[in-house]
C-alpha cells in the first residue's frame, strides 16, 4: 500500500504542517547504570548510576515525535511550579516546541516518571503523579488562546494519560474550536470522554477491549466496529503490539498492517510515535491506509530504541524502503 516514493512524498509534505498536541504533560527521567551485585539489605539489584537523562514526556513526547518532521508544533497543557516544571518547559523550548498554550500552576507539582535502566533493561519505574486538572479560569484562558491561534493549526492531537488535564469542558471546547480540521485522539479508558465527530481514535488492544466492553478475549474484528459506534469517529486505529495495527472505517473492510519492528528494546512511547505520524500523514493528504502504514513503520523504529526515543525522517524512510 505504501511504497518508498510515496512515503518520501508524504514526509516532505509534513514539513509545512502545524500540529497542536493537547494533553497530560510529564517529565521523563532516565537513570542509567550497571548492576554487579545484589543488595545485602534485600533481594534486589544494586544499580551503580552512570548517568541521567531528562525528556519531555506524556503528551509532550507526542510533540517531540512531531518535531522531527515539522517545525510547526505546539502543546497545550499544565505544568507545576516546581523544578520539574521549569525543566520540562526548558526542554520544550530547546526543542523548538511552542508553549504558548501551556499554563504553569505554582500551586501544583509536575508529573514525573523516573525509569532506572541497567544493562538495557528497565529495573524499576518510579511515578510521581499529580492530578493536573485545569480550573474554570485556566480552561477559559487556554481555550481563548487556542481559539485565537486555531487558524494556524492543520491538525490537533489529544494525548490522554488520564492525569486530569483533559476535562470534558476543555476537550469539548477544543473539539468545537478545531471543527473542520484533522482531530485525532490517543484515549485512556480511565477518562471516558465522548469523542464524537473526531477524525480518528487510536487505542491499543487492551484499551480497545476495555472501552468496547466485549471481554478480554474478544476478537479484534468485533472490537473495531463496536468502537466506531461508541465514539462516532470516522476511523479507529487499534495498535496490536507485535501484531501491528488494524484500521477500521465505517462500511469498509478492516485494514491490517503487520508489525515492522525488527528488534524490540523498549515499548515506552511507541503509542506516542504512532499517533504523531498517523496524524501528520492524514494532514499531509495520505489515504487512511497509507497513514496507518507510516505510523506502523514509525512505531517499529521506535521500539528498537531505549527510552522514550523519537523517530527521524531518514529512519522512517529506511523502514519503508526495506519493506519494499
Number of C-alpha atoms within 10 A of each C-alpha: 9 19 16 17 12 15 22 18 12 21 22 14 17 24 17 13 19 20 28 25 27 28 27 27 33 29 25 23 22 20 20 20 18 15 14 10 11 12 11 9 6 8 8 11 15 17 20 14 14 10 9 14 12 17 20 24 23 24 25 29 28 33 30 27 25 32 23 16 22 18 18 21 24 25 26 24 26 28 26 22 16 15 11 20 24 14 15 25 21 13 18 20 12 9 16 15 21 18 15 14 21 19 18 19 17 12 9 17 21 26 25 22 18 18 21 19 22 21 11 15 13 17 17 11 14 11 12 13 13 16 14 22 19 21 11 11 8 18 21 15 14 23 20 16 15 21 16 11 13 20 11 14 18 21 24 28 25 25 29 23 20 19 21 16 24 25 19 14 13 21 20 16 18 22 19 12 18 20 15 13 17 19 27 27 25 23 22 20 17 13 15 12 16 14 21 17 15 22 22 30 26 25 24 18 21 14 18 27 23 17 21 20 13 14 12 12 7 13 12 16 12 12 21 25 18 19 23 21 13 14 20 19 22 16 22 27 31 25 28 18 19 12 13 21 23 24 23 24 18 15 7 8 10 17 15 18 21 15 18 20 20 11 12 14 15 18 18 15 22 29 24 26 29 29 32 27 27 26 27 31 24 23 23 21 13 20 14 20 21 21 26 31 31 28 29 32 28 31 29 27 25 32 26 17 19 17 23 26 21 23 24 16 15 11 14 23 21 14 21 23 15 10 12 9
